[in-house]
Amino acid sequence: MFAVVETGGKQYKVKEKDTIDVEKLEGDKGKKITFNKVLLVFDDKKAEIGTPYVKKARVEGEIVEQFKDKKIIVINFKNKVRWTGKKGHRQRLTRVKIKKITA
């Protein structure tokens, strides 16, 4: 059984016992998280597709850690003035372990 959930403006395909990295969610290590925005639930025999979300479907998980991703460098260049700007940032992420999928 797997599901497609939406969080942080992105969609993730998850199965039970998977670990995914999502945009930062509030909470400390060990806190339970419930994803209510489930777009698709696929069992071995049937698939439920939401319009846009599947009613009464939930994906439950637990926060494993809060961390920062590797640094991303952004470079801008203006041609005729020969100006170069360089910026970088590290995205804050949350690692979540999926515990249970209910449809």
Secondary structure, DSSP 8 states (H G I E B T S, - for coil): -EEEEEETTEEEEEETT-EEEEE--S--TT-EEEE--EEEEE-SS-EEE-SSS-TT-EEEEEEEEEEE---EEEEEEETTTTEEEEEEE--EEEEEEEEEEE-
